[in-house]
C-alpha cells in the first residue's frame, strides 16, 4: 500500500495547485482525479474550470467577438471584408485544442514536481493509526493509499432545476453550452449569472435570438448597482439580449418541437419555445462518493464541508478547499486556498483575505470588481466617498473602438483607505488587479492618484477615478 505525506482529492484549480505546492515544500504527494477528456477515452486534469468552465468559455467568447467585429466594426477601421461566414464546429474545435493543451500542461507540471497522479474517484475510508486511508476507484477496480494529510478539493456541480432534466442535447448545462456545433435560432437561458451572461453573449454574437430568464428582481445583485445598471443597458438596448427579471418558472417541456418554457413576469403569463435551453442557476458543492457520513466529515445545511478560517475540517489532518467549502466559487480563490493549506501543513502562516478576491464577468464590455459595493457600505453605515471616470474620453479605449464603461473607486471618508473598486469596460479583468493590490496594501485613493500611470493606457481611467474621489479629476 502506497503511503504519502499529502493526498489531494480533485485536480481542479484548487487541487492541482495544492498538490504542486505541497510537493515543492518537500512532501511526498499524490493527486486523485476522475476527470476524462471530451471523448471519454483518456484522463484529463484541471477540473470543471479547465475542461468545461472558465477556459473553454473564454475561448468561445474571443471567437464570437472576432466574428462580430468582422461584421460590424472593421469598416470604421477602413477594412472591408467580403461575406463573413461562421463555422460553429470550427470554433468548438479551437476551444477543444486549447483545453487539451492546458490539461497536458498540468500533467507535465505533476511530472516536473514529482506529484503522483492517480486516476479514479477518491473517497475517505477511515484512519489507520495516524494515517488516513483513501480509496481510489477506477472502472470498478479499487485500491487504497494512505496519507498523513488529505486535502479535499472536489469542486462543484451545476445546480439542478427540478422542472426539467439536463440531457445536454436540447436542455444544456455549462458543458452542453460549450459544445454546440450549430447556432440555435432561438436560445433560452435560465439564470443571468456569469455562465448565463457569458454563454448568452457568445451565441447572440454569432446569430442566436437570446432570451435570459432571471428569478431575481435585481440584475447582477452581487455587483455594485451603478455598474450593473450600466451593464443591463448595454446588454439589452445595444446588444439585443432579452433579459427578463423577476421570473417565476411554471413549466418546462422538452419535445420534438423544442424546449417550451411557461413563466410569469410582472404578473403576466408568457410562453416561449426555444431550440436550445441553457440552465445556469448556480452550482452546488460536489461531495458525492466522498463517504463524508461514513467518516464523520461535517457539512453545513447547504452541503458545504465545514472548515475553519484555515480550511481545517472537523477531522484531524483533513482539509478542504475551493467550491466545496464556504466563500466565493471562484477558481482563483480555490488556487490560493490550495497554496495556503500546503504551506500550513509545512508549518507556515499564510494569509488569505476574502475581502480582496476579485470577481470578473467576461462579457463585452467586461465587468470586474473587488471589495465592498456602494450598497453594502450604505447598509453597514460606513461613511465613504467615491470617484468615477469613464472610458469615453480615454485615448487608448477610443483607439481600440471600445470606449464604453465606467470605473468607480470607493474610499473611507475619514481615512481615504480604498474600500472597493468597480468597473465595466474594456479589459477590466486585467485592470481590477490594481484595485486588488491597492486593497491588499491598505492603500488610499490618494495613493492610486499619485502613482504615475502610463499614457495612453486604459489604466488611466482608474487613475482618474481615484483623483475624482478627492474631487480633483483632471479630465472630467
C-alpha positions, 0 to 999 in steps of 0.5 A, spaced: 500 500 500 502 506 497 503 511 503 504 519 502 505 525 506 499 529 502 493 526 498 489 531 494 482 529 492 480 533 485 485 536 480 481 542 479 484 549 480 484 548 487 487 541 487 492 541 482 495 547 485 495 544 492 498 538 490 504 542 486 505 546 492 505 541 497 510 537 493 515 543 492 515 544 500 518 537 500 512 532 501 511 526 498 504 527 494 499 524 490 493 527 486 486 523 485 482 525 479 476 522 475 476 527 470 476 524 462 477 528 456 471 530 451 471 523 448 471 519 454 477 515 452 483 518 456 484 522 463 484 529 463 486 534 469 484 541 471 477 540 473 470 543 471 474 550 470 479 547 465 475 542 461 468 545 461 468 552 465 472 558 465 477 556 459 473 553 454 468 559 455 473 564 454 475 561 448 468 561 445 467 568 447 474 571 443 471 567 437 464 570 437 467 577 438 472 576 432 466 574 428 462 580 430 467 585 429 468 582 422 461 584 421 460 590 424 466 594 426 472 593 421 469 598 416 470 604 421 477 601 421 477 602 413 477 594 412 472 591 408 471 584 408 467 580 403 461 575 406 463 573 413 461 566 414 461 562 421 463 555 422 460 553 429 464 546 429 470 550 427 470 554 433 468 548 438 474 545 435 479 551 437 476 551 444 477 543 444 485 544 442 486 549 447 483 545 453 487 539 451 493 543 451 492 546 458 490 539 461 497 536 458 500 542 461 498 540 468 500 533 467 507 535 465 507 540 471 505 533 476 511 530 472 516 536 473 514 536 481 514 529 482 506 529 484 503 522 483 497 522 479 492 517 480 486 516 476 479 514 479 474 517 484 477 518 491 473 517 497 475 517 505 475 510 508 477 511 515 484 512 519 489 507 520 493 509 526 495 516 524 494 515 517 488 516 513 486 511 508 483 513 501 480 509 496 481 510 489 476 507 484 477 506 477 472 502 472 470 498 478 477 496 480 479 499 487 485 500 491 487 504 497 493 509 499 494 512 505 496 519 507 498 523 513 494 529 510 488 529 505 486 535 502 479 535 499 478 539 493 472 536 489 469 542 486 462 543 484 456 541 480 451 545 476 445 546 480 439 542 478 432 545 476 427 540 478 422 542 472 426 539 467 432 534 466 439 536 463 440 531 457 445 536 454 442 535 447 436 540 447 436 542 455 444 544 456 448 545 462 455 549 462 458 543 458 452 542 453 453 550 452 460 549 450 459 544 445 454 546 440 456 545 433 450 549 430 447 556 432 440 555 435 435 560 432 432 561 438 436 560 445 433 560 452 437 561 458 435 560 465 439 564 470 443 571 468 449 569 472 456 569 469 455 562 465 448 565 463 451 572 461 457 569 458 454 563 454 448 568 452 453 573 449 457 568 445 451 565 441 447 572 440 454 574 437 454 569 432 446 569 430 442 566 436 435 570 438 437 570 446 432 570 451 435 570 459 430 568 464 432 571 471 428 569 478 431 575 481 428 582 481 435 585 481 440 584 475 447 582 477 445 583 485 452 581 487 455 587 483 455 594 485 448 597 482 451 603 478 455 598 474 450 593 473 445 598 471 450 600 466 451 593 464 443 591 463 443 597 458 448 595 454 446 588 454 439 589 452 438 596 448 445 595 444 446 588 444 439 585 443 439 580 449 432 579 452 433 579 459 427 578 463 427 579 471 423 577 476 421 570 473 417 565 476 418 558 472 411 554 471 413 549 466 418 546 462 417 541 456 422 538 452 419 535 445 420 534 438 418 541 437 423 544 442 424 546 449 417 550 451 418 554 457 411 557 461 413 563 466 410 569 469 413 576 469 410 582 472 404 578 473 403 576 466 403 569 463 408 568 457 410 562 453 416 561 449 419 555 445 426 555 444 431 550 440 436 550 445 435 551 453 441 553 457 440 552 465 445 556 469 442 557 476 448 556 480 452 550 482 452 546 488 458 543 492 460 536 489 461 531 495 458 525 492 462 518 493 466 522 498 463 517 504 463 524 508 457 520 513 461 514 513 467 518 516 464 523 520 466 529 515 461 535 517 457 539 512 453 545 513 445 545 511 447 547 504 452 541 503 458 545 504 464 541 508 465 545 514 472 548 515 475 553 519 478 560 517 484 555 515 480 550 511 481 545 517 475 540 517 472 537 523 477 531 522 484 531 524 489 532 518 483 533 513 482 539 509 478 542 504 478 547 499 475 551 493 467 550 491 466 545 496 467 549 502 464 556 504 466 563 500 466 565 493 466 559 487 471 562 484 477 558 481 482 563 483 480 563 490 480 555 490 488 556 487 490 560 493 486 556 498 490 550 495 497 554 496 495 556 503 493 549 506 500 546 503 504 551 506 500 550 513 501 543 513 509 545 512 508 549 518 507 556 515 502 562 516 499 564 510 494 569 509 488 569 505 483 575 505 476 574 502 475 581 502 480 582 496 478 576 491 476 579 485 470 577 481 470 578 473 464 577 468 467 576 461 462 579 457 463 585 452 464 590 455 467 586 461 465 587 468 470 586 474 470 588 481 473 587 488 471 589 495 465 592 498 459 595 493 456 602 494 450 598 497 453 594 502 457 600 505 450 604 505 447 598 509 453 597 514 453 605 515 460 606 513 461 613 511 465 613 504 466 617 498 467 615 491 470 617 484 468 615 477 471 616 470 469 613 464 472 610 458 469 615 453 474 620 453 480 615 454 485 615 448 487 608 448 479 605 449 477 610 443 483 607 439 481 600 440 473 602 438 471 600 445 470 606 449 464 604 453 464 603 461 465 606 467 470 605 473 468 607 480 473 607 486 470 607 493 474 610 499 473 611 507 471 618 508 475 619 514 481 615 512 481 615 504 483 607 505 480 604 498 474 600 500 472 597 493 473 598 486 468 597 480 468 597 473 465 595 466 469 596 460 474 594 456 479 589 459 477 590 466 479 583 468 486 585 467 485 592 470 481 590 477 488 587 479 490 594 481 484 595 485 486 588 488 493 590 490 491 597 492 486 593 497 491 588 499 496 594 501 491 598 505 492 603 500 488 610 499 485 613 493 490 618 494 495 613 493 492 610 486 492 618 484 499 619 485 502 613 482 504 615 475 500 611 470 502 610 463 499 614 457 495 612 453 493 606 457 486 604 459 489 604 466 488 611 466 481 611 467 482 608 474 487 613 475 482 618 474 477 615 478 481 615 484 483 623 483 475 624 482 474 621 489 478 627 492 474 631 487 480 633 483 479 629 476 483 632 471 479 630 465 472 630 467 
